[in-house]
Amino acid sequence: MEEMPRKQYIPLVAFCLRHFLTHFIICMCEFISDRHTYLRD
């Protein structure tokens, strides 16, 4: 397998991290809002 150049590798990692963080933040927000509706009732 050919070694990927660093300049191509870094944006790929940054994209994956950003995608993961966005997904994680959305999940956290949904979890927190669920807790708030549960506590309000």
N, C-alpha and C positions, 0 to 999 in steps of 0.2 A: 504493500500500500504506500502511495506517495505521500510524503510529508506536506501538509498544507502550509503555505506561506503565512507569516504572522499577520500581515495586513488584511488577509481574508479571514483569518481565524477570529480576530478580536471583534469585528462587527457582529459576527455570528453569535458569539458568547453574549455580547451586549444585548442583542435582540432577544435571545432566549431568556436572559435575566429579566429584561423589561417585561416580557410576556408573562413570565412566572410571577413577578411582583404585582403586576396588574391583576392577575387572577387571584392572587393571595389577598390583596387589599379588598377586592370585590367580595370574596368569601368572608373576610373579617367584618366588613360593613353589614352584610346580610346577617351574620351571626349576632352582631351587636343589636341590630334593629329587631331581630327575633327575640332577644333577651328583653328588650325594652317593652315590646308588646306583651310579653309574658308577665313581666313585672307590673305593668299597668293594670292588667286584668287580675 
